[in-house]
Amino acid sequence: MNVFDEFKWRGLIYDCTEGIEKLLSEEKVAAYIGFDVSAHSLHAGNLIPIMGLVRIQQYGHTPIPVVGGGTSLIGDPSGKTTERPLMSKEEINYNKEGIREQLSQFLDFNSKTNPAIMVDNADWLTKINLTDFLRDIGKHFTVNAMLAKESVSSRLNADGISFTEFSYMLLQSYDFLNLYEKHNCVLQMGASDQWGNITAGIDLIRRMHGGKAHGLVFPLLTTTGGTKFGKSEAGALYLDANITSPYRFYQHWINTEDNDVITYLKYFTLMIQEEIGELEEAVKSEPEKREAQRTLARDVTRRVHGDTELKKAEHASSVLFGGEIGNLSLADIRDIFAEAPSVSISKADFQADGMTLTDLVASAGLAKSKGEARRLIEGGGIYLQNVRITDPRHTVTLEDAIEGQAFILRKGQREYRLVLVSKG
């Protein structure tokens, strides 16, 4: 199997140029994908192109991730209905470093056979003389053709497009030309909304050098509501643990719907057809076990955050199902129970002899009265820090609290209250 066949069975080919299948089956090529640096972190939508480069390298080709330090000064109109706010050079430089580090987690830059090559298009775009660029590059583009591109035409039918973003196509085409000249790069890949920009670069290479270049685009990852899974959209999932915690990252994948999980396994993992086929059967025969979802969550979380953070995320996830809290921090607890109802109780109420569990359950709103709280406890339906307690007179003190500041109360299997100790 060659890399084109790999992309094909995984459902990753949205469109491609003629002849690319023959090229990828017979030659070793350099292929690039550009990454926008409008944020300090990449997001889940970027995982498809990132894994595209991973697969390119896996099959012996040379992956070239391009950090868009230059194009981000302009802004890509593709897939956007409004103009992007312009960023300062300082913001872009800060974002570039975060993205460089994340890309380095996926690709091998020290391979002895086909090492990945990371470049920044600011190295050439910020050095262009405007009149030379318009004379040498701009003359190869017609406004008619640019207006016909979907990324431009869709904006013309909405709020319009500035000349700044209108020129983005020329800059991305110039990227492809530079990489063709300096690295013999003959393939550009990206999301499907980049097709117009990619074909413009192919045309520029043909016009200036008579060369044959290719393009391949992947499907856009969308949310369950059908919107683009991007960092400026609601519900974005970032690769930076400081923005999206490994626990929330893990939870996102483990909550994948049955009708999406096999597609995601194909998109985001390196699992082979037979392995994914077995999980597909498991989804059909024993969907309640969610084996495919757990496999997906483990694989993607490990790839993005490493084994240590994966273990922490799995431990945190188990707490929601009654697992031991163990050495989880207060920050972890807040993250896990962010969507659970919470209540504040004064620190003074726990002073002296503490508070009875009956009083705590009633104060937390898990029972309508102390009598009901007592009956719940005696019936084995109340858990403190995920440990069942059946004595209604059990005393709760600040020593029992997580970092002296929080308690986890549970009624039955899944009804939680996060009790926060306030200073007042």
Rosetta blueprint (number, residue, H / E / L):
1 M L
2 N L
3 V H
4 F H
5 D H
6 E H
7 F H
8 K H
9 W H
10 R L
11 G L
12 L L
13 I L
14 Y L
15 D E
16 C E
17 T L
18 E L
19 G L
20 I H
21 E H
22 K H
23 L H
24 L H
25 S H
26 E H
27 E L
28 K L
29 V L
30 A E
31 A E
32 Y E
33 I E
34 G E
35 F E
36 D L
37 V L
38 S L
39 A L
40 H L
41 S L
42 L L
43 H E
44 A H
45 G H
46 N H
47 L H
48 I H
49 P H
50 I H
51 M H
52 G H
53 L H
54 V H
55 R H
56 I H
57 Q H
58 Q H
59 Y L
60 G L
61 H L
62 T E
63 P E
64 I E
65 P E
66 V E
67 V E
68 G L
69 G L
70 G L
71 T H
72 S H
73 L H
74 I L
75 G L
76 D L
77 P L
78 S L
79 G L
80 K L
81 T L
82 T L
83 E L
84 R L
85 P L
86 L L
87 M L
88 S L
89 K H
90 E H
91 E H
92 I H
93 N H
94 Y H
95 N H
96 K H
97 E H
98 G H
99 I H
100 R H
101 E H
102 Q H
103 L H
104 S H
105 Q L
106 F L
107 L L
108 D L
109 F L
110 N L
111 S L
112 K L
113 T L
114 N L
115 P L
116 A L
117 I L
118 M L
119 V E
120 D E
121 N L
122 A H
123 D H
124 W H
125 L H
126 T L
127 K L
128 I L
129 N L
130 L H
131 T H
132 D H
133 F H
134 L H
135 R H
136 D H
137 I L
138 G H
139 K H
140 H H
141 F L
142 T L
143 V H
144 N H
145 A H
146 M H
147 L H
148 A H
149 K L
150 E H
151 S H
152 V H
153 S H
154 S H
155 R H
156 L H
157 N L
158 A L
159 D L
160 G L
161 I L
162 S L
163 F H
164 T H
165 E H
166 F H
167 S L
168 Y H
169 M H
170 L H
171 L H
172 Q H
173 S H
174 Y H
175 D H
176 F H
177 L H
178 N H
179 L H
180 Y H
181 E H
182 K H
183 H H
184 N L
185 C E
186 V E
187 L E
188 Q E
189 M E
190 G E
191 A E
192 S H
193 D H
194 Q H
195 W H
196 G H
197 N H
198 I H
199 T H
200 A H
201 G H
202 I H
203 D H
204 L H
205 I H
206 R H
207 R H
208 M H
209 H H
210 G L
211 G L
212 K L
213 A L
214 H E
215 G E
216 L E
217 V E
218 F E
219 P L
220 L L
221 L L
222 T E
223 T L
224 T L
225 G L
226 G L
227 T L
228 K E
229 F L
230 G L
231 K L
232 S L
233 E L
234 A L
235 G L
236 A L
237 L L
238 Y E
239 L L
240 D L
241 A L
242 N L
243 I L
244 T L
245 S L
246 P H
247 Y H
248 R H
249 F H
250 Y H
251 Q H
252 H H
253 W H
254 I H
255 N L
256 T L
257 E L
258 D H
259 N H
260 D H
261 V H
262 I H
263 T H
264 Y H
265 L H
266 K H
267 Y H
268 F H
269 T L
270 L L
271 M L
272 I L
273 Q H
274 E H
275 E H
276 I H
277 G H
278 E H
279 L H
280 E H
281 E H
282 A H
283 V H
284 K H
285 S H
286 E L
287 P H
288 E H
289 K H
290 R L
291 E H
292 A H
293 Q H
294 R H
295 T H
296 L H
297 A H
298 R H
299 D H
300 V H
301 T H
302 R H
303 R H
304 V H
305 H H
306 G H
307 D H
308 T H
309 E H
310 L H
311 K H
312 K H
313 A H
314 E H
315 H H
316 A H
317 S H
318 S H
319 V H
320 L L
321 F L
322 G L
323 G L
324 E L
325 I L
326 G L
327 N L
328 L L
329 S L
330 L H
331 A H
332 D H
333 I H
334 R H
335 D H
336 I H
337 F L
338 A L
339 E L
340 A L
341 P L
342 S E
343 V E
344 S E
345 I E
346 S E
347 K H
348 A H
349 D H
350 F H
351 Q L
352 A L
353 D L
354 G L
355 M E
356 T E
357 L H
358 T H
359 D H
360 L H
361 V H
362 A H
363 S H
364 A L
365 G L
366 L L
367 A L
368 K L
369 S L
370 K H
371 G H
372 E H
373 A H
374 R H
375 R H
376 L H
377 I H
378 E H
379 G L
380 G L
381 G L
382 I E
383 Y E
384 L E
385 Q L
386 N L
387 V E
388 R E
389 I L
390 T L
391 D L
392 P L
393 R L
394 H L
395 T E
396 V E
397 T L
398 L H
399 E H
400 D H
401 A L
402 I E
403 E L
404 G L
405 Q L
406 A E
407 F E
408 I E
409 L E
410 R E
411 K E
412 G L
413 Q L
414 R L
415 E E
416 Y E
417 R E
418 L E
419 V E
420 L E
421 V E
422 S E
423 K L
424 G L
